[in-house]
Amino acid sequence: MNKSGRSFYLYFVIIICLLLFTVWVGTLRVPGSGYTRGEFERQMEKNEVAVVTICPNKDTPTGSLKVVLKSGEERVLYVTDVTEMEEIVRSHGIDCAVESVPEESWFLNSVLPILIVVVVCVFFFVMMNSQNAGGGGGKMMNFGKSRARLTMGGENKITLNEVAGLKEEKEELQEIVEFLREPGKFTKVGARIPKGVLLEGAPGTGKTLLAKAIAGEANVPFFSISGSDFVEMFVGVGASRVRDMFAEAKRHAPCIIFIDEIDAVARRRGTGMGGGHDEREQTLNQLLVEMDGFGVNEGIIVMAATNRVDILDPAILRPGRFDRKITVVSPDVRGREDILKVHAKNKPLGDDVDLQQIAQTTAGFTGADLENLLNEAAINAAMDKRAFVRQEDIKRAFIKVGIGAEKKSRIISEKEKRITAYHEAGHAILFHVLPDVGPVYTVSIIPTGLGAAGYTMPLPEKDEMFLTKGKMIEDIMVSLGGRIAEEIIFDDITTGASSDIKKATKVARRMVTRYGMSDNIGVINYDDDDDEVFIGRDLAHAKNHSELVSGEIDREVKLIIDDCYRKAKEIIMEHEDVLHKCAKLLLEKEKINRAEFEGLFDTYYPQPEEPGERVGEEQ
C-alpha cells in the first residue's frame, strides 16, 4: 500500500475514534457509592453527622448528599428527591448547604460535534479534489485505481516447456520472448516490437496458460486483469483504471499486460445499445489511445484472450494495437497425449492405464476437458478407497464428463424402459452401420443429469478438420434413429426425440443456408446467425433474402430430413433382429459397451415372444 493510501486510512481511523469517544462520554455514568439512606438516618440519630451538602442534578429533584462525619470520613448519598432529604436533615437539627445546579458541558455538547462534522467535511472535500485532479494514489476509495495483479518475473514459475499440445502456438510466441529479452537486436535492423498479441480460440484451449508461460519465460513483470474489472457503474472509472494500469506498467517496463476476456470491454461500438457515451465505450476509447495513441509505451506488450473475436471492435484489431493474432485450436491426438502426460504427473496410474488410447478416444477435447477427465477419474479412485487410478475410473469419468452423471436411483416404469431401450438401440444401429459416424462406445437406458432417459455415446476415432456432405447426412440419420425405432416397434411416437429432431433440423438448415449443399438453392450463403443481437451487432438489420427464398429453403430442409428419415428407416428395418436383441440386452443390463453391442450383429438371439406381433403393441 502506498503512502497516500496509508494516510487515508489513518485519517479515517482518527475520525471514527473521535465519534466513538463522543458517544462514550455521552453515555458515561458515575458508579454508585454503596451508602444507603437507612445508614445515613441512623448516623443522624446517633449524632455522628457533622456537615451535609445538598448537590441537586440538572434533572430535578434528583441529586446527591455530601456527608461529612464527625470522625472526618466523607460519604456520598444519591437520592431521588433532594427537597425531601433537606427537610429530614433540618429536622435532626443539622444545618445543610445547597449547591447550584450544574451546567451542561458546552464543549462536549456543542463544540465537539460541530468540530467533528467540520473535520469530516474538509476531509472528504480534500479527497474529492485529489480525485478530480487525477492524482494516482489519492483517488477516493481507489475507484479509479487499476485492479491488475502484478506478478514479478521471479514469482512466475510457468514456462513454455510446461505447456503441452500447442507446438505451433509456442513457436509464434517464442518471438515475443526474444523481443522482451533482447529488444536491441531487433531495433538495430529497424524492426518494431509488437505492441499487442491477441490469443483467440475456444474456451479451455490454454490461452491464459500461454500468456502466463510467456511472462515466466521472458522473466519480466506480468500484469493480469479481466476485461470485466474495467467496467463499473460509475462513469469514467473504467478509463481511469486503464490509465492507471498503463502508468504502473511504464514504471515496470519491459513488461506484459494480459487482459483476459477482452470482449467484455472491447465489444464493437455503435450498436445502438447504451448510446455513444456509455461507460464501456469510454473504457474502450481509452484502451485504444493507450495502445497506439500519441503517448509512447515502449517496452509494454499487451496480450489479450477471447473466444469471441467476431464481436471485437475493428479499431482494436488493426496492426499497431494487436499486431499478432494467434489462434489456439483444440489439440490433435499427439497434443492430447502430451497434455494427459502433464496432468497425470501427480496422479498414480495403474498398469492398465493407456494414455495413448485415451488420447485417441477423446477427439475434440480441449486441455481443460482433459484435465477435468483425469481429475474426475482420480475422484472415482478416491471414492473407491484406492491409491491409484485405473482405466475403469477413466471410462466412468469419460461418460460423466461427456454425458452427465447417471441417475441410477430414479424409478422408471417398465413401459418407459422398453421405449428407451428401443429408442437408444435405433441410434446405436445407425452409428454402427453408417461408415462416417461412430463407432458406439456405450449404450445405456440409465437416466442422466441432462434430463435424458438414456444415451448412446459414439466414439470418434480420428480428428476431422472438415465436415463432408455425406457425414452431415449420416448425422441427421443417426439423430432420427430413435424416433424411427419407436414408430416401427410401438406404432406410436413419444416426445423423447425432441432434442434429436432439433439437432437434425439445425444440421439440415446449415447445409442449405451456410454450406451451399443444396442443388436447388445453389452455392449462396443465406445464413444470418452471425448477426445476433446483444453481441455487438446492430439491433435492426434487413434479411438478406426474400420471402420466396425463405420458403424454398424450408422446402429444401424438409426434403433433406424426409430423405434421411426414409434411408434410416430402411437400415433399421433391415437390422430389426439386432434392434430386438439390443433392446433385450439393455433391459437386462441397463448399460452395454462397444464389444457387447457389436457382438449382437454376429450372435443369434431368439426373437421376442409371439413373433407375429411387435413388442409394445396392445394385445
C-alpha positions as CSV (number, residue, x, y, z in Angstrom):
1,M,0.0,0.0,0.0
2,N,1.4,3.4,-0.9
3,K,1.9,6.4,1.4
4,S,-1.3,8.2,0.3
5,G,-3.4,5.1,0.9
6,R,-1.9,4.7,4.4
7,S,-2.7,8.4,5.2
8,F,-6.3,8.0,4.0
9,Y,-6.9,5.1,6.4
10,L,-5.1,6.9,9.3
11,Y,-7.4,9.9,8.9
12,F,-10.4,7.6,8.7
13,V,-9.4,5.8,11.9
14,I,-9.0,9.1,13.8
15,I,-12.4,10.3,12.8
16,I,-14.0,7.0,13.9
17,C,-12.2,7.2,17.2
18,L,-13.5,10.8,17.8
19,L,-17.0,9.7,17.1
20,L,-16.8,6.7,19.5
21,F,-15.3,9.0,22.2
22,T,-18.2,11.4,21.9
23,V,-20.7,8.6,22.2
24,W,-18.9,7.1,25.2
25,V,-18.7,10.4,27.1
26,G,-22.4,11.0,26.5
27,T,-23.3,7.6,28.0
28,L,-20.8,7.8,30.9
29,R,-22.4,7.0,34.3
30,V,-21.0,7.6,37.7
31,P,-20.9,4.3,39.7
32,G,-22.9,4.1,43.0
33,S,-21.3,4.7,46.3
34,G,-22.9,1.9,48.3
35,Y,-24.0,4.4,51.0
36,T,-27.7,3.9,51.9
37,R,-30.4,6.2,53.2
38,G,-31.1,4.0,56.2
39,E,-27.4,4.1,57.3
40,F,-27.5,7.9,56.9
41,E,-30.6,8.3,59.1
42,R,-29.1,6.0,61.8
43,Q,-25.9,8.2,61.8
44,M,-28.0,11.3,62.2
45,E,-29.9,9.8,65.2
46,K,-26.6,8.9,66.8
47,N,-25.4,12.5,66.2
48,E,-22.4,11.3,64.1
49,V,-23.1,13.7,61.2
50,A,-21.2,16.9,61.1
51,V,-21.9,18.6,57.8
52,V,-24.3,17.9,54.9
53,T,-24.1,19.5,51.5
54,I,-27.0,19.1,49.0
55,C,-26.0,18.8,45.3
56,P,-29.1,18.8,43.0
57,N,-28.8,17.5,39.5
58,K,-30.0,19.2,36.3
59,D,-32.8,16.6,36.2
60,T,-34.7,17.8,39.3
61,P,-35.5,16.8,42.0
62,T,-32.7,14.1,41.9
63,G,-29.3,14.7,43.3
64,S,-26.8,13.7,46.0
65,L,-25.8,14.5,49.6
66,K,-22.2,15.0,50.5
67,V,-22.0,13.9,54.1
68,V,-19.0,14.6,56.4
69,L,-19.0,12.6,59.6
70,K,-17.6,13.9,62.9
71,S,-14.9,11.2,62.5
72,G,-13.7,13.0,59.4
73,E,-15.0,10.4,56.9
74,E,-16.8,11.7,53.8
75,R,-19.7,9.8,52.3
76,V,-21.9,10.4,49.2
77,L,-25.6,9.5,49.2
78,Y,-27.6,9.6,45.9
79,V,-31.3,10.4,46.4
80,T,-34.3,10.8,44.2
81,D,-35.7,13.9,46.0
82,V,-33.3,16.4,47.4
83,T,-36.1,18.6,48.8
84,E,-37.4,15.7,51.0
85,M,-33.9,14.9,52.2
86,E,-33.3,18.6,53.1
87,E,-36.4,18.6,55.4
88,I,-35.2,15.4,57.0
89,V,-31.7,16.8,57.7
90,R,-33.0,20.0,59.1
91,S,-35.5,18.1,61.3
92,H,-32.5,16.5,63.0
93,G,-31.1,19.9,63.7
94,I,-28.3,19.7,61.2
95,D,-27.7,22.8,59.0
96,C,-27.1,22.0,55.4
97,A,-25.7,23.9,52.4
98,V,-27.2,23.7,48.9
99,E,-25.0,23.9,45.8
100,S,-26.2,25.3,42.5
101,V,-27.5,23.1,39.7
102,P,-24.5,22.0,37.4
103,E,-24.5,23.4,33.9
104,E,-24.1,21.3,30.7
105,S,-20.7,20.9,29.2
106,W,-20.7,23.3,26.3
107,F,-17.6,21.7,24.8
108,L,-19.0,18.2,24.7
109,N,-22.5,19.1,23.8
110,S,-21.9,21.9,21.2
111,V,-18.3,22.4,20.2
112,L,-17.1,18.8,19.8
113,P,-20.0,17.6,17.4
114,I,-19.6,20.7,15.2
115,L,-15.8,20.2,15.2
116,I,-16.2,16.6,14.1
117,V,-18.6,17.5,11.3
118,V,-16.3,20.2,10.0
119,V,-13.3,17.8,10.0
120,V,-15.2,15.1,8.2
121,C,-16.5,17.6,5.5
122,V,-13.0,19.0,5.0
123,F,-11.5,15.5,4.8
124,F,-13.9,14.3,2.1
125,F,-13.6,17.6,0.2
126,V,-9.8,17.3,0.0
127,M,-10.1,13.6,-1.1
128,M,-12.6,14.5,-3.9
129,N,-10.4,17.3,-5.1
130,S,-7.4,14.9,-5.3
131,Q,-9.6,12.5,-7.3
132,N,-10.7,15.2,-9.7
133,A,-7.2,16.4,-10.1
134,G,-6.2,13.0,-11.4
135,G,-3.8,12.1,-8.6
136,G,-2.7,8.5,-9.0
137,G,-2.7,7.3,-5.4
138,G,-5.2,9.8,-4.0
139,K,-8.3,8.7,-5.7
140,M,-11.1,8.3,-3.3
141,M,-11.9,4.7,-2.3
142,N,-9.5,3.7,-5.1
143,F,-12.3,3.6,-7.6
144,G,-10.1,4.7,-10.4
145,K,-7.1,2.6,-9.5
146,S,-6.1,-0.3,-11.6
147,R,-7.1,-3.8,-10.3
148,A,-4.4,-5.5,-12.4
149,R,-2.5,-8.1,-10.4
150,L,1.3,-7.8,-10.6
151,T,3.5,-10.9,-10.8
152,M,7.2,-10.2,-10.8
153,G,9.4,-12.2,-13.1
154,G,10.9,-14.4,-10.4
155,E,7.5,-15.3,-9.0
156,N,6.1,-16.8,-12.2
157,K,7.3,-20.4,-12.4
158,I,5.4,-21.4,-15.5
159,T,7.4,-21.7,-18.7
160,L,6.6,-22.8,-22.3
161,N,8.0,-26.2,-21.6
162,E,5.2,-26.8,-19.2
163,V,2.6,-26.0,-21.9
164,A,1.8,-29.2,-23.8
165,G,0.0,-29.7,-27.1
166,L,0.4,-26.2,-28.6
167,K,3.6,-26.6,-30.6
168,E,2.9,-24.0,-33.4
169,E,1.4,-21.5,-31.0
170,K,4.5,-21.7,-28.7
171,E,6.8,-21.2,-31.7
172,E,4.9,-18.0,-32.6
173,L,5.1,-16.7,-29.1
174,Q,8.8,-17.5,-28.8
175,E,9.5,-14.4,-30.8
176,I,7.7,-12.3,-28.2
177,V,10.1,-13.8,-25.6
178,E,13.1,-12.8,-27.7
179,F,11.6,-9.2,-28.0
180,L,11.4,-8.9,-24.3
181,R,14.8,-10.5,-23.6
182,E,16.9,-8.7,-26.2
183,P,14.9,-5.8,-27.8
184,G,18.2,-4.2,-29.0
185,K,18.9,-6.7,-31.7
186,F,15.5,-6.0,-33.3
187,T,15.7,-2.2,-33.1
188,K,19.1,-2.3,-34.8
189,V,17.6,-3.6,-38.0
190,G,14.6,-1.3,-37.8
191,A,12.1,-3.8,-36.5
192,R,9.3,-2.6,-34.4
193,I,8.5,-4.5,-31.3
194,P,4.9,-5.8,-31.5
195,K,2.5,-3.8,-29.3
196,G,-0.1,-6.5,-28.8
197,V,-0.8,-10.2,-29.2
198,L,-4.4,-11.5,-29.4
199,L,-5.0,-15.1,-28.4
200,E,-8.3,-16.4,-29.8
201,G,-9.8,-19.8,-29.5
202,A,-12.4,-22.0,-27.9
203,P,-12.8,-22.0,-24.1
204,G,-10.3,-24.3,-22.4
205,T,-7.7,-24.4,-25.1
206,G,-5.0,-22.8,-23.0
207,K,-5.0,-19.1,-23.9
208,T,-4.4,-17.9,-20.4
209,L,-1.8,-20.5,-19.7
210,L,0.1,-19.4,-22.7
211,A,0.2,-15.8,-21.5
212,K,1.5,-16.9,-18.1
213,A,4.1,-19.0,-19.7
214,I,5.4,-16.2,-21.9
215,A,5.8,-14.0,-18.8
216,G,7.6,-16.7,-17.0
217,E,9.8,-17.5,-20.0
218,A,10.8,-13.9,-20.5
219,N,11.3,-13.3,-16.8
220,V,9.5,-9.9,-16.8
221,P,6.7,-8.4,-14.7
222,F,3.3,-9.6,-15.6
223,F,0.1,-7.6,-15.1
224,S,-3.0,-9.7,-15.3
225,I,-6.6,-8.4,-15.3
226,S,-10.0,-9.4,-16.6
227,G,-12.0,-7.3,-19.0
228,S,-14.9,-7.1,-16.6
229,D,-12.7,-5.4,-14.0
230,F,-12.7,-2.2,-16.0
231,V,-16.4,-1.7,-16.3
232,E,-18.2,-0.1,-13.3
233,M,-21.5,1.7,-12.7
234,F,-19.5,4.9,-12.1
235,V,-18.9,6.9,-15.2
236,G,-15.2,7.4,-16.0
237,V,-13.9,4.7,-13.6
238,G,-13.0,2.2,-16.4
239,A,-11.0,4.8,-18.4
240,S,-9.2,5.9,-15.2
241,R,-8.3,2.3,-14.4
242,V,-6.8,1.9,-17.9
243,R,-4.7,5.0,-17.5
244,D,-3.5,3.8,-14.1
245,M,-2.7,0.4,-15.3
246,F,-0.5,1.6,-18.2
247,A,1.1,4.2,-15.9
248,E,2.0,1.4,-13.5
249,A,3.3,-0.8,-16.4
250,K,5.6,2.1,-17.6
251,R,7.3,2.0,-14.2
252,H,8.0,-1.7,-14.6
253,A,8.9,-1.8,-18.3
254,P,9.7,-4.1,-20.1
255,C,6.6,-6.0,-19.0
256,I,3.4,-7.8,-20.2
257,I,-0.1,-6.7,-19.7
258,F,-2.6,-9.5,-20.0
259,I,-6.3,-8.8,-20.4
260,D,-8.4,-11.9,-20.1
261,E,-11.8,-12.0,-21.8
262,I,-11.2,-8.7,-23.5
263,D,-14.6,-9.0,-25.3
264,A,-16.2,-7.7,-22.1
265,V,-14.7,-4.2,-22.7
266,A,-13.7,-4.2,-26.4
267,R,-17.0,-5.0,-27.9
268,R,-18.0,-3.4,-31.2
269,R,-19.1,0.2,-30.8
270,G,-22.1,1.9,-32.3
271,T,-24.6,-0.9,-31.9
272,G,-27.4,1.4,-30.8
273,M,-27.3,0.0,-27.2
274,G,-26.3,2.3,-24.4
275,G,-25.7,5.3,-26.6
276,G,-22.3,6.5,-27.8
277,H,-21.0,7.6,-24.5
278,D,-21.7,4.7,-22.2
279,E,-19.1,3.6,-19.7
280,R,-17.9,0.6,-21.7
281,E,-17.2,2.6,-24.8
282,Q,-15.3,5.3,-22.9
283,T,-13.1,2.5,-21.4
284,L,-12.5,1.1,-24.9
285,N,-11.6,4.5,-26.3
286,Q,-9.0,5.0,-23.5
287,L,-7.6,1.5,-24.2
288,L,-7.2,2.3,-27.9
289,V,-5.4,5.6,-27.0
290,E,-3.0,3.8,-24.6
291,M,-2.2,1.0,-27.0
292,D,-1.5,3.3,-30.0
293,G,-2.1,6.9,-29.4
294,F,0.2,10.0,-29.1
295,G,1.7,8.6,-26.0
296,V,4.7,6.3,-26.0
297,N,4.5,2.9,-24.2
298,E,7.9,1.4,-25.1
299,G,8.6,-2.0,-23.6
300,I,4.9,-2.8,-22.9
301,I,3.4,-5.7,-24.7
302,V,-0.4,-6.1,-24.4
303,M,-1.7,-9.7,-24.6
304,A,-5.4,-10.5,-24.6
305,A,-7.5,-13.6,-24.8
306,T,-11.0,-14.1,-26.1
307,N,-13.2,-16.7,-27.6
308,R,-15.5,-14.2,-29.4
309,V,-13.1,-12.4,-31.7
310,D,-16.0,-11.8,-34.1
311,I,-17.6,-9.2,-31.8
312,L,-14.5,-7.1,-31.1
313,D,-14.3,-3.6,-32.4
314,P,-12.3,-3.3,-35.6
315,A,-10.2,-0.5,-34.2
316,I,-8.5,-2.7,-31.7
317,L,-7.8,-5.4,-34.2
318,R,-5.7,-3.4,-36.6
319,P,-1.9,-3.5,-36.7
320,G,-0.3,-1.1,-34.2
321,R,-2.6,-2.4,-31.5
322,F,-2.8,-6.1,-31.9
323,D,-0.1,-6.9,-34.4
324,R,-0.3,-10.6,-33.8
325,K,-3.4,-12.8,-33.8
326,I,-2.7,-16.3,-32.7
327,T,-5.5,-18.9,-33.0
328,V,-5.3,-21.5,-30.2
329,V,-7.1,-24.6,-31.5
330,S,-8.1,-27.8,-29.8
331,P,-5.2,-30.3,-29.6
332,D,-4.8,-33.2,-32.0
333,V,-4.2,-36.8,-30.9
334,R,-0.5,-36.2,-30.2
335,G,-1.2,-33.0,-28.4
336,R,-3.9,-34.7,-26.2
337,E,-1.4,-37.4,-25.3
338,D,1.2,-34.8,-24.2
339,I,-1.5,-32.9,-22.2
340,L,-2.6,-36.1,-20.5
341,K,1.0,-36.9,-19.5
342,V,1.4,-33.4,-17.9
343,H,-1.8,-33.8,-15.9
344,A,-1.0,-37.4,-14.9
345,K,2.3,-36.5,-13.3
346,N,0.8,-36.1,-9.8
347,K,-1.6,-38.9,-10.2
348,P,-0.6,-42.6,-9.5
349,L,-1.8,-44.6,-12.5
350,G,-2.4,-48.3,-12.6
351,D,-0.7,-50.6,-15.1
352,D,-3.8,-50.9,-17.2
353,V,-4.0,-47.2,-17.9
354,D,-3.1,-46.4,-21.6
355,L,-2.8,-42.6,-22.1
356,Q,-2.4,-43.1,-25.9
357,Q,-5.7,-44.9,-26.2
358,I,-7.4,-42.2,-24.1
359,A,-6.0,-39.6,-26.4
360,Q,-7.4,-41.4,-29.4
361,T,-10.8,-41.7,-27.9
362,T,-11.1,-38.0,-26.8
363,A,-11.3,-36.3,-30.2
364,G,-12.5,-32.7,-29.7
365,F,-11.4,-32.4,-26.1
366,T,-9.6,-29.3,-25.0
367,G,-6.8,-29.1,-22.5
368,A,-9.3,-28.1,-19.8
369,D,-11.5,-31.1,-20.7
370,L,-8.6,-33.5,-20.4
371,E,-7.6,-32.1,-17.1
372,N,-11.2,-32.4,-15.8
373,L,-11.3,-36.0,-17.2
374,L,-8.3,-37.1,-15.2
375,N,-9.4,-35.2,-12.1
376,E,-12.8,-37.0,-12.2
377,A,-11.0,-40.3,-12.6
378,A,-8.9,-39.5,-9.6
379,I,-12.0,-38.7,-7.6
380,N,-13.5,-42.0,-8.6
381,A,-10.4,-43.8,-7.4
382,A,-10.5,-41.9,-4.1
383,M,-14.2,-42.8,-3.6
384,D,-13.4,-46.5,-4.1
385,K,-10.6,-46.1,-1.5
386,R,-7.8,-46.9,-3.9
387,A,-4.4,-45.2,-4.0
388,F,-4.1,-45.4,-7.8
389,V,-6.2,-44.6,-10.9
390,R,-7.4,-47.5,-13.1
391,Q,-8.6,-47.5,-16.7
392,E,-12.1,-48.2,-15.5
393,D,-12.0,-45.0,-13.4
394,I,-11.2,-43.0,-16.6
395,K,-14.0,-44.7,-18.5
396,R,-16.5,-43.8,-15.8
397,A,-15.2,-40.2,-15.9
398,F,-15.4,-40.2,-19.7
399,I,-19.2,-40.9,-19.5
400,K,-19.7,-38.4,-16.7
401,V,-17.9,-35.6,-18.5
402,G,-19.4,-36.4,-21.9
403,I,-23.0,-37.2,-21.0
404,G,-23.5,-36.3,-17.3
405,A,-24.0,-38.1,-14.0
406,E,-26.2,-41.1,-14.2
407,K,-29.4,-41.1,-12.0
408,K,-29.5,-44.8,-11.1
409,S,-31.9,-44.3,-8.2
410,R,-34.6,-42.8,-10.4
411,I,-37.7,-45.0,-10.6
412,I,-38.8,-45.7,-14.2
413,S,-41.8,-47.8,-15.3
414,E,-41.2,-50.9,-17.4
415,K,-43.0,-49.4,-20.3
416,E,-40.7,-46.3,-20.3
417,K,-37.7,-48.6,-20.0
418,R,-38.7,-50.6,-23.1
419,I,-39.4,-47.4,-25.1
420,T,-36.0,-46.0,-24.1
421,A,-34.3,-49.3,-24.9
422,Y,-35.6,-49.4,-28.4
423,H,-35.0,-45.7,-28.9
424,E,-31.3,-46.0,-28.0
425,A,-31.0,-49.2,-30.0
426,G,-32.2,-47.3,-33.1
427,H,-29.4,-44.7,-32.6
428,A,-26.8,-47.4,-32.0
429,I,-27.6,-49.4,-35.1
430,L,-27.1,-46.4,-37.3
431,F,-23.9,-45.5,-35.5
432,H,-22.6,-48.9,-36.3
433,V,-23.8,-49.4,-39.9
434,L,-23.1,-45.9,-41.3
435,P,-19.4,-45.5,-42.2
436,D,-18.7,-41.9,-41.3
437,V,-20.1,-41.9,-37.7
438,G,-19.5,-43.9,-34.6
439,P,-18.5,-46.5,-33.6
440,V,-20.6,-47.0,-30.5
441,Y,-18.8,-46.6,-27.2
442,T,-21.7,-47.1,-24.7
443,V,-25.4,-47.6,-24.9
444,S,-27.4,-47.0,-21.7
445,I,-31.0,-46.7,-20.6
446,I,-30.0,-45.1,-17.2
447,P,-31.3,-41.5,-16.9
448,T,-28.6,-38.8,-16.8
449,G,-28.4,-35.3,-15.3
450,L,-29.2,-33.8,-18.7
451,G,-32.8,-34.9,-18.4
452,A,-32.4,-37.7,-20.9
453,A,-33.9,-41.1,-20.3
454,G,-30.9,-42.8,-21.8
455,Y,-27.9,-42.2,-24.1
456,T,-25.9,-43.6,-26.9
457,M,-22.3,-42.4,-26.8
458,P,-20.3,-42.6,-30.0
459,L,-16.5,-42.9,-30.1
460,P,-14.8,-40.7,-32.7
461,E,-11.6,-42.4,-33.6
462,K,-9.9,-39.6,-35.6
463,D,-9.7,-35.8,-35.7
464,E,-11.5,-34.2,-38.6
465,M,-11.0,-30.7,-39.8
466,F,-13.8,-30.6,-42.3
467,L,-17.4,-31.9,-42.4
468,T,-18.5,-33.6,-45.6
469,K,-21.9,-33.6,-47.0
470,G,-22.1,-37.4,-46.5
471,K,-21.1,-37.1,-42.9
472,M,-23.8,-34.5,-42.2
473,I,-26.4,-36.6,-43.9
474,E,-25.4,-39.5,-41.7
475,D,-25.5,-37.3,-38.6
476,I,-29.1,-36.4,-39.5
477,M,-30.0,-40.1,-40.0
478,V,-28.5,-41.1,-36.6
479,S,-30.5,-38.3,-34.9
480,L,-33.7,-39.7,-36.4
481,G,-32.9,-43.3,-35.5
482,G,-34.6,-43.2,-32.1
483,R,-37.9,-41.7,-33.4
484,I,-37.9,-44.3,-36.2
485,A,-37.4,-47.2,-33.8
486,E,-40.3,-46.0,-31.7
487,E,-42.5,-45.8,-34.8
488,I,-41.5,-49.3,-36.0
489,I,-41.9,-51.2,-32.7
490,F,-44.6,-49.4,-30.9
491,D,-46.6,-47.9,-33.8
492,D,-46.6,-44.7,-31.7
493,I,-44.2,-41.9,-31.0
494,T,-43.1,-40.0,-27.9
495,T,-41.7,-36.6,-27.0
496,G,-38.3,-38.2,-26.2
497,A,-36.9,-37.4,-29.7
498,S,-37.5,-33.6,-29.4
499,S,-33.7,-32.8,-29.0
500,D,-32.8,-35.2,-31.8
501,I,-35.3,-33.5,-34.2
502,K,-33.9,-30.1,-33.2
503,K,-30.4,-31.2,-33.9
504,A,-31.3,-32.8,-37.2
505,T,-33.1,-29.7,-38.3
506,K,-30.2,-27.5,-37.4
507,V,-27.8,-29.5,-39.4
508,A,-30.1,-29.7,-42.4
509,R,-30.7,-25.9,-42.4
510,R,-27.0,-25.2,-42.2
511,M,-26.4,-27.5,-45.2
512,V,-28.8,-25.4,-47.2
513,T,-28.1,-21.8,-45.9
514,R,-24.5,-21.8,-44.9
515,Y,-22.6,-24.6,-46.8
516,G,-24.3,-24.4,-50.2
517,M,-25.1,-28.2,-50.2
518,S,-28.5,-27.8,-51.9
519,D,-28.7,-28.1,-55.7
520,N,-31.9,-26.0,-55.9
521,I,-30.7,-23.2,-53.6
522,G,-27.2,-23.1,-55.0
523,V,-23.9,-22.1,-53.6
524,I,-25.2,-19.0,-51.8
525,N,-24.9,-18.1,-48.1
526,Y,-28.3,-17.2,-46.7
527,D,-27.3,-17.8,-43.1
528,D,-27.5,-14.7,-40.8
529,D,-26.9,-16.3,-37.5
530,D,-23.8,-14.2,-37.0
531,D,-25.9,-11.1,-36.7
532,E,-27.4,-11.9,-33.3
533,V,-28.5,-9.0,-31.2
534,F,-26.7,-8.3,-27.9
535,I,-23.3,-9.5,-29.0
536,G,-22.1,-6.4,-30.8
537,R,-24.2,-6.3,-34.0
538,D,-26.9,-3.8,-34.9
539,L,-30.2,-4.0,-33.3
540,A,-32.1,-3.9,-36.6
541,H,-30.8,-5.5,-39.8
542,A,-32.6,-6.4,-43.0
543,K,-33.0,-10.0,-44.1
544,N,-30.6,-10.8,-46.8
545,H,-33.1,-12.9,-48.9
546,S,-36.7,-12.7,-50.0
547,E,-39.7,-14.5,-48.6
548,L,-39.8,-16.6,-51.7
549,V,-36.2,-17.8,-51.0
550,S,-37.2,-18.4,-47.3
551,G,-40.0,-20.7,-48.5
552,E,-37.6,-22.5,-50.9
553,I,-35.1,-23.0,-48.0
554,D,-37.8,-24.5,-45.8
555,R,-38.8,-26.9,-48.6
556,E,-35.1,-28.0,-49.1
557,V,-34.7,-28.6,-45.4
558,K,-37.8,-30.8,-45.4
559,L,-36.6,-32.7,-48.4
560,I,-33.3,-33.5,-46.7
561,I,-35.0,-34.5,-43.5
562,D,-37.5,-36.7,-45.2
563,D,-34.9,-38.4,-47.4
564,C,-32.7,-39.1,-44.3
565,Y,-35.7,-40.4,-42.5
566,R,-36.5,-42.8,-45.3
567,K,-33.0,-44.1,-45.6
568,A,-32.5,-44.5,-41.9
569,K,-35.8,-46.4,-41.6
570,E,-34.7,-48.8,-44.3
571,I,-31.5,-49.6,-42.5
572,I,-33.2,-50.2,-39.1
573,M,-35.9,-52.4,-40.8
574,E,-33.0,-54.4,-42.4
575,H,-31.5,-54.9,-38.9
576,E,-34.7,-55.4,-37.0
577,D,-33.4,-58.5,-35.4
578,V,-30.4,-56.5,-33.9
579,L,-32.9,-53.9,-32.8
580,H,-34.8,-56.5,-30.7
581,K,-31.6,-58.1,-29.4
582,C,-30.1,-54.8,-28.4
583,A,-33.3,-53.7,-26.6
584,K,-33.5,-57.0,-24.8
585,L,-29.9,-56.8,-23.6
586,L,-30.4,-53.2,-22.5
587,L,-33.4,-54.2,-20.4
588,E,-31.3,-56.9,-18.8
589,K,-28.1,-55.0,-18.1
590,E,-29.2,-51.3,-18.4
591,K,-25.8,-50.4,-20.0
592,I,-23.7,-52.2,-22.6
593,N,-20.3,-51.4,-24.1
594,R,-18.9,-51.5,-27.6
595,A,-17.9,-55.1,-27.6
596,E,-21.3,-56.3,-26.3
597,F,-23.1,-54.2,-28.9
598,E,-21.0,-55.2,-31.9
599,G,-21.4,-58.9,-30.8
600,L,-25.1,-58.6,-31.5
601,F,-24.5,-58.4,-35.2
602,D,-22.8,-61.9,-35.1
603,T,-24.8,-63.6,-32.4
604,Y,-28.2,-65.0,-32.9
605,Y,-30.8,-64.1,-30.3
606,P,-34.3,-65.5,-30.2
607,Q,-37.0,-63.0,-31.3
608,P,-39.3,-61.6,-28.6
609,E,-42.3,-63.6,-27.5
610,E,-45.1,-64.1,-30.0
611,P,-43.1,-63.3,-33.2
612,G,-46.2,-62.4,-35.1
613,E,-46.7,-59.3,-33.1
614,R,-44.5,-56.3,-32.4
615,V,-43.2,-55.5,-28.9
616,G,-45.2,-52.9,-27.2
617,E,-48.4,-53.4,-29.2
618,E,-51.6,-53.8,-27.2
619,Q,-53.0,-57.3,-27.2
